[in-house]
Amino acid sequence: MSAIFYRDETQRKFALETKASEEKKRGRPIQTEILAFTRFYFAEDYHQKYYLRNSRELAQEFLKIYPKARDFADSTAVARVNAYLGRHGSKAQLEKEIALLGLSDAGVKRLRAALE
């Protein structure tokens, strides 16, 4: 099941219009529900930044900087490294920002090696 959650009437209308347009293009119904946003639940800590958590050495670097689970989950640098490890982003993008991610020289090497 998939769902789109809206916060106000403008978002609800846009979601309905977009869904109708896509259904027309595809010539079949789309099974996505459009629902009012009521409450957001954070996933358990071990679900946060899945790809990074599977790279133990890199995760440890960030956990030293962000020992609190919420700070770790909210970090932009952590999110970006997690995305690169999940194969989202190009090598060119990584090279532009790698110095800004807060990794040690060894961490930079590990990240580059993981993407080879």
C-alpha positions in Angstrom: 0.0 0.0 0.0 1.1 3.5 -0.7 -0.2 6.7 0.7 0.1 10.5 0.4 -0.5 12.5 3.5 -1.7 16.1 3.3 -1.7 18.8 6.0 -4.2 21.3 4.5 -6.8 21.6 1.8 -4.4 23.0 -0.8 -2.2 19.9 -0.4 -5.3 17.6 -0.5 -6.5 19.1 -3.7 -3.1 19.0 -5.3 -2.7 15.3 -4.4 -6.2 14.4 -5.8 -5.5 16.3 -9.0 -2.1 14.7 -9.5 -3.5 11.2 -8.8 -6.4 11.8 -11.3 -3.9 13.1 -13.9 -1.6 10.1 -13.5 -4.6 7.7 -13.7 -5.7 9.3 -16.9 -2.1 9.0 -18.4 -1.8 5.4 -17.3 -5.3 4.4 -18.2 -5.9 2.6 -14.9 -6.6 3.3 -11.3 -3.7 4.1 -8.9 -4.1 2.4 -5.5 -2.5 5.2 -3.5 -4.6 6.5 -0.7 -4.8 10.2 0.1 -5.1 10.7 3.8 -5.0 13.6 6.3 -1.7 13.8 8.2 -2.4 13.3 11.9 0.7 12.1 13.7 4.3 11.2 12.8 6.2 8.4 14.6 9.9 8.2 14.4 11.2 4.8 13.6 13.2 2.9 16.2 16.9 4.0 16.5 18.2 0.9 14.7 16.1 1.7 11.6 17.6 5.2 11.3 20.3 5.6 8.6 20.2 2.0 7.5 23.0 2.1 4.9 25.4 3.9 7.2 24.6 1.5 10.1 25.8 -1.3 7.9 29.1 0.4 7.5 30.3 0.0 11.0 33.4 2.1 10.9 31.7 5.0 9.3 28.8 4.8 11.6 31.1 4.8 14.6 32.7 8.1 13.4 29.3 9.8 13.4 28.2 8.2 16.6 31.1 9.8 18.4 30.0 13.2 17.1 26.3 12.5 17.6 26.0 10.1 20.6 22.3 10.9 21.1 20.1 8.9 18.7 18.0 11.8 17.7 21.0 14.0 16.9 22.4 11.2 14.8 19.1 10.8 12.9 18.8 14.6 12.4 22.3 15.2 11.1 22.6 16.4 7.6 26.1 14.9 7.2 24.9 11.5 8.4 21.9 11.7 6.0 24.2 12.5 3.1 26.7 9.7 3.8 23.8 7.3 4.3 22.4 8.4 0.9 25.8 7.9 -0.8 26.1 4.4 0.7 22.6 3.7 -0.6 23.9 4.6 -4.1 22.0 7.9 -4.2 24.2 10.7 -5.6 27.1 10.8 -8.0 30.8 10.5 -7.4 31.1 14.1 -8.7 28.6 15.3 -6.1 30.5 13.4 -3.4 33.8 14.9 -4.3 32.3 18.4 -4.1 31.2 17.9 -0.6 33.3 15.2 1.0 35.4 17.7 2.9 32.3 19.1 4.5 31.0 15.8 5.9 33.1 15.7 9.0 34.8 12.5 8.3 38.4 11.6 9.3 40.9 10.9 6.5 40.3 7.2 7.2 36.6 7.8 7.0 36.9 9.6 3.7 39.0 6.6 2.4 36.4 4.1 3.6 33.5 6.1 2.0 35.3 6.3 -1.3 36.2 2.6 -1.2 32.6 1.7 -0.3 31.4 3.4 -3.5 33.9 1.7 -5.8 
